[in-house]
Amino acid sequence: MNQNNNVAMQIVSSGPDNEHYGIRRGYEGIIASAKKYVYIQTPYLIPEDSVLEALIIAANSGVDVRIMIPCMPDHPFVYRATEYYAKYLVTHGVKIYKYNNGFIHAKTVVSGSNISSVGSANQNFRSYTLNFEVNSFNYNEALTVQLKKIFEKDLADCTLLTTDYFDKQSSWLKFKQYFSRLLSPIF
């Protein structure tokens, strides 16, 4: 392999066997250090408070924060909780996109600070704490640009969720989202 094609990376694991929360802390670091953008693809958007606040602070600091979630659930309670957090983030300046071509299972974080993460961890409590997960944290401009282009290509198949979108939802759906959010620590 040519030296110019090497990618500096860290392999980080998390699980119930340690209390370092390396992947969650890596996500927090990427978000906190972003200057231009942070793009996230995740099937489950049920972040812990520290990640939730980091996303909001970044968006309110002028960072282009975009998160892509699926249009369809693989588990109804988890999806309703994802919708709850999507609405919360939209009201705080984060752009949430619903991927219209089915269930997106990508788990990527890409930042304009030339860092990215790809792996098995979702944006939820289970992946941060309870499940055994592994991610690569990559420090390479070319890879970051390539992952950004993939995200932007996927945007063509997305709907931007707005406060108006959520306001038009039925009271019953809003109740299910709120109720599911109460159960979110076990998702």
Secondary structure, DSSP 4 states (H G I P E B T S, - for coil): --GGG--EEEEEEE-TT-S--HHHHHHHHHHHH-SSEEEEE-S-EE--HHHHHHHHHHHHTT-EEEEEEESS-SSHHHHHHHHHHHHHHHTTT-EEEEESSS-----EEEETTTEEEEES--EEHIIIIIS-EEEEEEE-HHHHHHHHHHHHHHHTTEEEE-HHHHHTS-HHHHHHHHHHHHTGGG-
